[in-house]
Amino acid sequence: MNKRLIANVIGCACLTLATAAEARTSYDGPWNLTFVTQRGSCDPTYNFSVNINGGVVTHPNLVKFSGYVGRSGAVRASVTVHDKYASGSGKLMQDTGGGTWSGHAAGGRCSGYWTAQRNN
């Protein structure tokens, strides 16, 4: 009987962990992002789309990309593409968001702001 109890407890724990890992957030779905350079020699603007699933921000073509959105909407992300690197933080609301970013490209430092719009 103890083995059966232990198996049930382990099964419930695994199910709970799987459910938590796949938990949807109110920010899940596709988002369009615009990055504006205010200082430095980076391109004036960058536009691309990301997807949020369970609070994890992903981009299908960027291998060195990581991002996370908390329950409060606080977001942090970073990306590396060849010799370019940027990281940023900010906040998402229901359908919009924004924040700041900084990084480097072509040997120079850059910084600016970003905006987000939910892609319904």
C-alpha atoms as a printed R data frame, in Angstrom:
    type eleno elety resid chain resno      x      y       z
1   ATOM     1    CA   MET     A     1  0.000  0.000   0.000
2   ATOM     2    CA   ASN     A     2  2.868  2.392   0.688
3   ATOM     3    CA   LYS     A     3  4.198  1.868  -2.846
4   ATOM     4    CA   ARG     A     4  0.799  2.760  -4.268
5   ATOM     5    CA   LEU     A     5  0.589  5.914  -2.116
6   ATOM     6    CA   ILE     A     6  4.097  6.983  -3.152
7   ATOM     7    CA   ALA     A     7  3.273  6.374  -6.841
8   ATOM     8    CA   ASN     A     8  0.116  8.511  -6.526
9   ATOM     9    CA   VAL     A     9  1.991 11.333  -4.793
10  ATOM    10    CA   ILE     A    10  4.711 11.301  -7.479
11  ATOM    11    CA   GLY     A    11  2.070 11.201 -10.222
12  ATOM    12    CA   CYS     A    12  0.242 14.196  -8.736
13  ATOM    13    CA   ALA     A    13  3.497 16.125  -8.330
14  ATOM    14    CA   CYS     A    14  4.465 15.486 -11.968
15  ATOM    15    CA   LEU     A    15  1.018 16.549 -13.178
16  ATOM    16    CA   THR     A    16  1.203 19.722 -11.070
17  ATOM    17    CA   LEU     A    17  4.658 20.599 -12.453
18  ATOM    18    CA   ALA     A    18  3.564 19.969 -16.045
19  ATOM    19    CA   THR     A    19  0.465 22.111 -15.571
20  ATOM    20    CA   ALA     A    20  2.473 24.955 -14.023
21  ATOM    21    CA   ALA     A    21  5.014 24.833 -16.860
22  ATOM    22    CA   GLU     A    22  2.250 25.094 -19.444
23  ATOM    23    CA   ALA     A    23  0.170 27.656 -17.526
24  ATOM    24    CA   ARG     A    24 -1.217 30.354 -19.755
25  ATOM    25    CA   THR     A    25 -0.811 33.997 -18.855
26  ATOM    26    CA   SER     A    26 -2.915 36.981 -19.845
27  ATOM    27    CA   TYR     A    27  0.014 38.115 -22.032
28  ATOM    28    CA   ASP     A    28  0.247 34.924 -24.109
29  ATOM    29    CA   GLY     A    29  0.050 35.249 -27.873
30  ATOM    30    CA   PRO     A    30  1.773 37.166 -30.667
31  ATOM    31    CA   TRP     A    31  3.148 40.678 -30.097
32  ATOM    32    CA   ASN     A    32  4.690 43.230 -32.488
33  ATOM    33    CA   LEU     A    33  7.698 45.098 -31.106
34  ATOM    34    CA   THR     A    34  9.360 48.335 -32.197
35  ATOM    35    CA   PHE     A    35 12.780 49.316 -30.844
36  ATOM    36    CA   VAL     A    36 13.832 52.943 -31.257
37  ATOM    37    CA   THR     A    37 17.470 53.997 -30.889
38  ATOM    38    CA   GLN     A    38 17.879 57.265 -28.992
39  ATOM    39    CA   ARG     A    39 21.644 57.148 -28.375
40  ATOM    40    CA   GLY     A    40 24.436 55.490 -30.315
41  ATOM    41    CA   SER     A    41 25.077 54.314 -33.846
42  ATOM    42    CA   CYS     A    42 22.635 51.381 -34.008
43  ATOM    43    CA   ASP     A    43 19.966 51.331 -36.703
44  ATOM    44    CA   PRO     A    44 17.265 53.962 -35.986
45  ATOM    45    CA   THR     A    45 14.498 51.368 -35.544
46  ATOM    46    CA   TYR     A    46 14.059 47.627 -35.354
47  ATOM    47    CA   ASN     A    47 10.700 45.906 -35.868
48  ATOM    48    CA   PHE     A    48  9.920 42.260 -35.242
49  ATOM    49    CA   SER     A    49  7.332 39.949 -33.731
50  ATOM    50    CA   VAL     A    50  7.583 37.607 -30.768
51  ATOM    51    CA   ASN     A    51  5.328 35.028 -29.217
52  ATOM    52    CA   ILE     A    52  4.583 34.656 -25.514
53  ATOM    53    CA   ASN     A    53  3.573 31.261 -24.180
54  ATOM    54    CA   GLY     A    54  3.281 30.622 -20.463
55  ATOM    55    CA   GLY     A    55  5.147 33.855 -19.813
56  ATOM    56    CA   VAL     A    56  8.137 32.793 -21.945
57  ATOM    57    CA   VAL     A    57  8.980 35.168 -24.807
58  ATOM    58    CA   THR     A    58 10.277 33.496 -27.983
59  ATOM    59    CA   HIS     A    59 11.272 34.442 -31.504
60  ATOM    60    CA   PRO     A    60 11.328 31.685 -34.160
61  ATOM    61    CA   ASN     A    61 14.530 32.810 -35.921
62  ATOM    62    CA   LEU     A    62 16.695 34.054 -33.072
63  ATOM    63    CA   VAL     A    63 18.655 31.291 -31.379
64  ATOM    64    CA   LYS     A    64 20.213 33.458 -28.670
65  ATOM    65    CA   PHE     A    65 17.033 35.091 -27.445
66  ATOM    66    CA   SER     A    66 15.565 34.810 -23.977
67  ATOM    67    CA   GLY     A    67 12.715 36.614 -22.350
68  ATOM    68    CA   TYR     A    68 10.157 36.269 -19.604
69  ATOM    69    CA   VAL     A    69  6.964 38.080 -18.604
70  ATOM    70    CA   GLY     A    70  5.891 37.919 -14.957
71  ATOM    71    CA   ARG     A    71  2.294 37.831 -13.760
72  ATOM    72    CA   SER     A    72  2.434 41.591 -13.127
73  ATOM    73    CA   GLY     A    73  3.431 42.206 -16.754
74  ATOM    74    CA   ALA     A    74  7.063 42.974 -15.918
75  ATOM    75    CA   VAL     A    75  9.220 41.793 -18.803
76  ATOM    76    CA   ARG     A    76 12.968 41.182 -19.245
77  ATOM    77    CA   ALA     A    77 14.642 39.985 -22.416
78  ATOM    78    CA   SER     A    78 18.005 39.769 -24.148
79  ATOM    79    CA   VAL     A    79 19.174 38.908 -27.655
80  ATOM    80    CA   THR     A    80 22.501 38.260 -29.357
81  ATOM    81    CA   VAL     A    81 22.846 38.282 -33.152
82  ATOM    82    CA   HIS     A    82 26.404 37.920 -34.452
83  ATOM    83    CA   ASP     A    83 28.301 40.876 -32.920
84  ATOM    84    CA   LYS     A    84 25.164 42.689 -31.741
85  ATOM    85    CA   TYR     A    85 23.728 42.375 -28.231
86  ATOM    86    CA   ALA     A    86 20.782 44.051 -26.527
87  ATOM    87    CA   SER     A    87 18.841 43.625 -23.309
88  ATOM    88    CA   GLY     A    88 15.802 45.399 -22.050
89  ATOM    89    CA   SER     A    89 13.066 45.560 -19.508
90  ATOM    90    CA   GLY     A    90  9.650 47.100 -19.196
91  ATOM    91    CA   LYS     A    91  6.019 46.271 -18.667
92  ATOM    92    CA   LEU     A    92  3.185 44.793 -20.685
93  ATOM    93    CA   MET     A    93 -0.418 45.728 -20.100
94  ATOM    94    CA   GLN     A    94 -3.508 44.218 -21.692
95  ATOM    95    CA   ASP     A    95 -2.690 45.015 -25.337
96  ATOM    96    CA   THR     A    96  0.305 47.378 -25.208
97  ATOM    97    CA   GLY     A    97  3.585 47.792 -23.441
98  ATOM    98    CA   GLY     A    98  6.943 49.445 -23.432
99  ATOM    99    CA   GLY     A    99 10.247 49.938 -21.739
100 ATOM   100    CA   THR     A   100 13.919 50.649 -22.286
101 ATOM   101    CA   TRP     A   101 16.796 48.757 -23.867
102 ATOM   102    CA   SER     A   102 20.570 49.043 -24.184
103 ATOM   103    CA   GLY     A   103 23.251 47.141 -26.026
104 ATOM   104    CA   HIS     A   104 26.106 47.340 -28.470
105 ATOM   105    CA   ALA     A   105 26.675 46.944 -32.198
106 ATOM   106    CA   ALA     A   106 29.659 47.607 -34.471
107 ATOM   107    CA   GLY     A   107 31.794 48.339 -31.434
108 ATOM   108    CA   GLY     A   108 29.546 51.105 -30.112
109 ATOM   109    CA   ARG     A   109 26.993 51.292 -27.332
110 ATOM   110    CA   CYS     A   110 23.353 52.060 -28.078
111 ATOM   111    CA   SER     A   111 20.201 52.581 -26.067
112 ATOM   112    CA   GLY     A   112 16.606 53.609 -26.479
113 ATOM   113    CA   TYR     A   113 13.044 52.584 -25.831
114 ATOM   114    CA   TRP     A   114 10.712 49.884 -27.090
115 ATOM   115    CA   THR     A   115  6.970 49.609 -27.569
116 ATOM   116    CA   ALA     A   116  4.774 46.547 -27.882
117 ATOM   117    CA   GLN     A   117  1.375 45.988 -29.429
118 ATOM   118    CA   ARG     A   118 -0.596 42.743 -29.139
119 ATOM   119    CA   ASN     A   119 -1.117 41.185 -32.568
120 ATOM   120    CA   ASN     A   120 -4.757 40.051 -32.408
